Amino acid sequence: MSDPDLSFTTEDFLLSEKAVVERFTAAGQGHVFRFLDRLDWKRKNALFLSAKSVDLDLVARLASGKSLAPPAPPPEPLEGPFVHRRQALQDNRVLREQAEAAGLALLRGGKVAILTVAGGQGTRLGFPGPKGCYPVGPGQRTLFDIHAAAVAAASREAGKPVPWILLVSPTTEEATRAYIRRRGLPGVAPAQVRIVCQGVLPALTDEGKLLLEDVDRIATAPDGHGGCLKALRLTGTLAWLVNLGVEELCYFQVDNPLAPPVDPLFLGLHHRAKGQMSSKVFLKSDPAEKVGVVVCRHGKPAVIEYTELPKEQAERKAPGGGLQYWAANMASHVLSMPFAAAVAFRGLPVHRVRKAVPFVDADGNRVVPPEPNAWKHESFVFDAMPLSAGGVVMEVDRSREFAPLKNAAGMDSPETVRLLLQSAGKW
């Protein structure tokens, strides 16, 4: 028997490219190849790689609205036996001690992993790199340095390295990896860290058309922090965690240097409740504070963005005084591994937001629009909360656990973060 012919010809590759063009044309998106004739082989290859990463069926569903999050039901005040107010926890020493013991047992038993969402850039801070690399602490300590110290402390408490996953984005992955190669994560063993890159979703015009960010690249954007669980699945990280015997995943965002990576009390309350997803909240400082609010919908906790909460509701007082919608979302959660895996396969609703998206015009010139011109798409991890069959909502002291770094000056700036770190004894 003669050997099979394993050779490839130029035509084989051209046919593959032709099939891609035909598929996009049939989907009404053939315009992304309108500059193909002017590209050299390298930029042609880049364009086809970009095109092959686009799910045209998803594009069609997004354009038609079929994959977008449906309108949410009206919010209700957060209340129920699953809500643990801070003062009540302080007063209930027995519950607090039992929950802390349960959380520590999980940690020491190797049942806990940490997920830090670190895909954002420091653009709003006037910083050219990933936000986690921003030097906000004393001695030029970065956000990554501060979190690494807390992860190292959790590992010492556990008596073993606690797995730590850093979720990055395509725009920050290379710089984050270079930073860690150069500086390391103090006190954290390299083997306990996994860097996982989140996916992207396409930007679309009002007519549902794809945009070219450059003549050889389709415009996309990171798929939001809700893409973290899908990214864990696609990279094999979920399987890695399951093989390690991990049962609970502690989630927080890199731009909050006061967030404890592992909180035994929170972890224990979640575990004792047989929780699938639990969340931390703090008391809103002002009705107009620009922070999402944890509310109830059909008896389950959910998050409503501050832009979606009408002023009248935001200012409404509870019968006993204080705000009726008081529970600010801290973006700190615990998810059970079976629930995280289920959501990773099921997926989360996609939201669209109007943004200014750079694009290539009809003549091939790159345009940076001064105003929003297209729709970006992303999912939010808190949309998993209503899917959960159980969990807790725990109120914390914001002065001890919440110091968001968002802006170059004013509120939530390096200056306010440093003051909060000093006040909490973290400086």
Secondary structure, DSSP 8 states (H G I E B T S, - for coil): ---------HHHHHHHHHHHHHHHHHTT-GGGGTTGGG--HHHHHHHHHHHHT--HHHHHHHHHTTTB-------B---STTEE-HHHHHH-HHHHHHHHHHHHHHHHTT-EEEEEE---BSGGGT-SSBGGG-B-SGGG-BHHHHHHHHHHHHHHHHTS---EEEEE-TTTHHHHHHHHHHH--TT--GGGEEEEE--EEE-B-TTS-B-EEETTEE-EEE--GGGHHHHHHHTTHHHHHHHTT--EEEEEETT-TT--S--HHHHHHHHHTT-SEEEEEEE-SSTT-SS-EEEEETTEEEEE-GGGS-HHHHT-B-TTSSBSS-EEEEEEEEEEHHHHHHHHHH---BEEEEE---EE-TTS-EE--SS--EEEEE--GGGGGGG-S---EEE--HHHH------SSSTTSHHHHHHHHHHTT--
